[in-house]
Amino acid sequence: MSVNSLRRGYQVLATSLRYGLDKLIPKQYIPWWLAMARACLFWLKDQHPDLGSGEKVKLTLQTLGAVHIKFGQMLSTRRDLLNDEWAMHLSQLQDQVPPFSSEIARQHIEQQLGCPIEHLFDEFDDTPLASASISQVHTARLKSNSEAVVLKILRPNVEQSVSADVELMQLLARWGERLLADAHRLQLTAVVEDYKQTIFKELDLRLEGENATRIRNSFADSKALYIPKVYSEFSRTRLLVMERIDGIPVTDIDALTAQGTNFKLLAERGVEVFFTQVFRDNFFHADMHPGNIFVSKVTPNDPQYIGIDCGIVGSLSEADKRYLAENFLAFFNHDYKKIAQLYIRSGWVSAQTDIDAFEAAITEVCRPLADKPLAEISFGLVLLDLFRTARQFDIVVQPQLVLLQKTLLYVEGLGRQLYPQLDLWATAKPFLENWMKSQIGVKATAEKLSERFPEILDKLPEMPELIYDNLVMGRNLLNQQQKLLDRYLSYKRKQHKSYFLLGLSGVLVICACVLSLRNDTLVPAIILATASGIFGLWGWLSKPAQDNI
Ligand SMILES: Nc1ncnc2c1ncn2[C@@H]1O[C@H](COP(=O)(O)OP(=O)(O)OP(=O)(O)O)[C@@H](O)[C@H]1O
């Protein structure tokens, strides 16, 4: 436990209490010991009693910095779970976080460029265009070709603030693993470790530029998604220069309606973009909150998304991708037994699970969702059902899927806002069916084989030797397994014998004690005590050594 994490823990607690967040929890949910602990922190008073609860939460998260702002952004996407006041305040965390001074921004940009801004850019605007969790964005024009660009510069000291929070999260995860009954299932330290990797990569804007260029290239001819061009020659670790886009924020429903946007197509394209990135490209934008998504003003009837901020991206292993696709398809086909089998095969749930009970639980969760438009699905209830089933069947959290699950939440929340009649499943099904066909059909297998043909040809001469070696290895392995089994059985036999003798010795000693209470049974008592000693010693000596297993 480091001093840093303790200090940060205190800061988080103090800020939350000074904004009176403790008062937002209904009294009946506060146990007595927590109420007493709160009373002990008497000097941390609510300093903003007049503010609404949504504003208090926003200001707390904003004060605490990047990691907390990101959490607020995530909450803000679930308008179906928030009241208007909370939704309005939390959505400001997407791009209206208080900016830092333009002088500091200039200084940092020039430090990164190694020359005055005016050498490379015209019309640099000192008033930031937007300011978000980790950075601030200023507009300018490239001197070389007069292109409108934006300069995204990291916030001062953002690395330190993120480090402190990650350390605190690691500490809490370790405590959680010791104290929570569900710890082994929640994989807290692994999830935090994954988050650490992700967030630190986001702080390297050069990586963000590379991610953006990769997604831009894979959607080069797409009508669904446009990613602005990155000027890598001017980009550095703390500075990203890219084409300035002029779209309508995806949450500005009034402006989208005014330009006659085809909302149905827009929502369907959101689903298409998500599945294309996950399954075709295996490289997905994993920070798709509304502040990072715009809609082009050019062809409202054939609407195109514009995506920015590719700092957080995800990809899956081939096996996870395949299991996921099969899971989705089984869900679309109402084949709940298949979902249960897939969970067991992939190891996401124990092989000892009662498959019939598991299937019944999955049916209960999935049936209310099947074939329904988003508007008819209660997301909150689905989430509660999912948590309940996960706990009941001891489903282990898969850290590698957390980013994807977060992205799916964003996509679902977005679809709900844009076009609540969207049938997410009907839109996704043909896409996944085609993808599966491309993975497992005869043609796909032939293609994969032909791709690997030179490699296979190369290894062909080594084959007989490899086959022979493997057979020998297999036989040795079987012998070893048999030996291990024999040793284990012999260990168990010795252990039972030793327990029996020690037990017998115990019984005899009790009998000896009882007999010794009377003078006329003193001799049998001595005999029994001696026998007990012999059996005890024998039992002790026959105890097998631990390393004999
Ligand atoms: N290429 C661009 N053209 C126009 N505006 C942009 C561009 N890039 C960013 N912005 C504006 O700047 C805001 C913040 O940018 P960005 O999301 O990249 O920053 P961030 O600090 O990484 O944000 P987040 O909190 O989402 O991680 C965006 O919401 C958008 O309003």
The ligand as an SDF file (V2000), in Angstrom:
LIG
                    3D

 31 33  0  0  0  0  0  0  0  0999 V2000
  -10.8650   16.5820  -35.8500 N   0  0  0  0  0  0  0  0  0  0  0  0
  -11.6990   17.3130  -35.1300 C   0  0  0  0  0  0  0  0  0  0  0  0
  -12.4820   18.2530  -35.7250 N   0  0  0  0  0  0  0  0  0  0  0  0
  -13.3490   18.9850  -34.9900 C   0  0  0  0  0  0  0  0  0  0  0  0
  -13.5090   18.8840  -33.6630 N   0  0  0  0  0  0  0  0  0  0  0  0
  -12.7570   17.9920  -32.9990 C   0  0  0  0  0  0  0  0  0  0  0  0
  -11.8020   17.1680  -33.7030 C   0  0  0  0  0  0  0  0  0  0  0  0
  -11.1880   16.3890  -32.8010 N   0  0  0  0  0  0  0  0  0  0  0  0
  -11.7230   16.7110  -31.6000 C   0  0  0  0  0  0  0  0  0  0  0  0
  -12.6630   17.6630  -31.7140 N   0  0  0  0  0  0  0  0  0  0  0  0
  -13.4680   18.2460  -30.6070 C   0  0  0  0  0  0  0  0  0  0  0  0
  -12.7220   18.1590  -29.4180 O   0  0  0  0  0  0  0  0  0  0  0  0
  -13.4350   17.3710  -28.4370 C   0  0  0  0  0  0  0  0  0  0  0  0
  -12.4220   16.6000  -27.6040 C   0  0  0  0  0  0  0  0  0  0  0  0
  -11.6370   15.7770  -28.4430 O   0  0  0  0  0  0  0  0  0  0  0  0
  -11.2720   14.2910  -28.0490 P   0  0  0  0  0  0  0  0  0  0  0  0
  -12.5350   13.5520  -27.8200 O   0  0  0  0  0  0  0  0  0  0  0  0
  -10.3660   13.7590  -29.0740 O   0  0  0  0  0  0  0  0  0  0  0  0
  -10.5210   14.5830  -26.6960 O   0  0  0  0  0  0  0  0  0  0  0  0
  -10.2700   13.6340  -25.4370 P   0  0  0  0  0  0  0  0  0  0  0  0
   -9.6980   14.4400  -24.3360 O   0  0  0  0  0  0  0  0  0  0  0  0
   -9.5260   12.4330  -25.8860 O   0  0  0  0  0  0  0  0  0  0  0  0
  -11.7480   13.2680  -25.1150 O   0  0  0  0  0  0  0  0  0  0  0  0
  -12.3570   12.0510  -24.3290 P   0  0  0  0  0  0  0  0  0  0  0  0
  -12.7500   12.6530  -23.0360 O   0  0  0  0  0  0  0  0  0  0  0  0
  -13.4860   11.6820  -25.1950 O   0  0  0  0  0  0  0  0  0  0  0  0
  -11.3040   11.0040  -24.2150 O   0  0  0  0  0  0  0  0  0  0  0  0
  -14.3780   16.5140  -29.2580 C   0  0  0  0  0  0  0  0  0  0  0  0
  -15.5100   16.1290  -28.5180 O   0  0  0  0  0  0  0  0  0  0  0  0
  -14.7340   17.4490  -30.3930 C   0  0  0  0  0  0  0  0  0  0  0  0
  -15.7580   18.3350  -30.0080 O   0  0  0  0  0  0  0  0  0  0  0  0
  1  2  1  0
  2  3  1  0
  2  7  2  0
  3  4  2  0
  4  5  1  0
  5  6  2  0
  6  7  1  0
  6 10  1  0
  7  8  1  0
  8  9  2  0
  9 10  1  0
 10 11  1  0
 11 12  1  0
 11 30  1  0
 12 13  1  0
 13 14  1  0
 13 28  1  0
 14 15  1  0
 15 16  1  0
 16 17  2  0
 16 18  1  0
 16 19  1  0
 19 20  1  0
 20 21  2  0
 20 22  1  0
 20 23  1  0
 23 24  1  0
 24 25  2  0
 24 26  1  0
 24 27  1  0
 28 29  1  0
 28 30  1  0
 30 31  1  0
M  END
$$$$
